[in-house]
């Protein structure tokens, strides 16, 4: 039988996730002039998007983009995965 990864967890420190999200927030799509984050946060759009919601959408296997389910876990900045 063959084995395959269908889902996995990723642990980020909260500060890293927030910084990555902030770096994308102001980016606009040339074709529409709208914010890229609007299409990268699913139903929340740009106005209600947060770092966690953004990552949740990126890892949702039902978004048409993610090849498998990715569960993003944000840890306190001083925490280590356990």
FENKA-V664238 format. One record per residue. SS is DSSP state (2 for helix, 1 for strand, 0 for the rest). OMEGA is omega in whole degrees, 0 to 359 (NA if undefined). Layout:
BEGIN
<<SS:OMEGA> <SS:OMEGA>>
END
This chain:
BEGIN
<<0:180> <0:178> <0:178> <0:174> <0:180> <0:183> <1:174> <1:180> <1:176> <1:179> <1:177> <1:168> <1:184> <2:182> <2:179> <2:180> <2:180> <2:179> <2:178> <2:178> <2:181> <2:180> <2:181> <2:188> <2:184> <0:183> <0:179> <1:176> <0:182> <0:184> <0:185> <0:185> <0:179> <0:180> <1:178> <2:182> <2:178> <2:180> <0:184> <0:183> <0:176> <2:186> <2:182> <2:182> <2:185> <2:186> <2:183> <2:183> <0:173> <0:178> <2:181> <2:179> <2:178> <2:179> <2:178> <2:178> <2:180> <2:183> <0:182> <0:182> <2:180> <2:182> <2:180> <0:182> <0:184> <0:181> <0:177> <0:182> <1:178> <1:181> <1:180> <1:178> <1:179> <1:181> <1:173> <0:186> <0:182> <0:184> <0:173> <0:176> <0:184> <0:NA>>
END
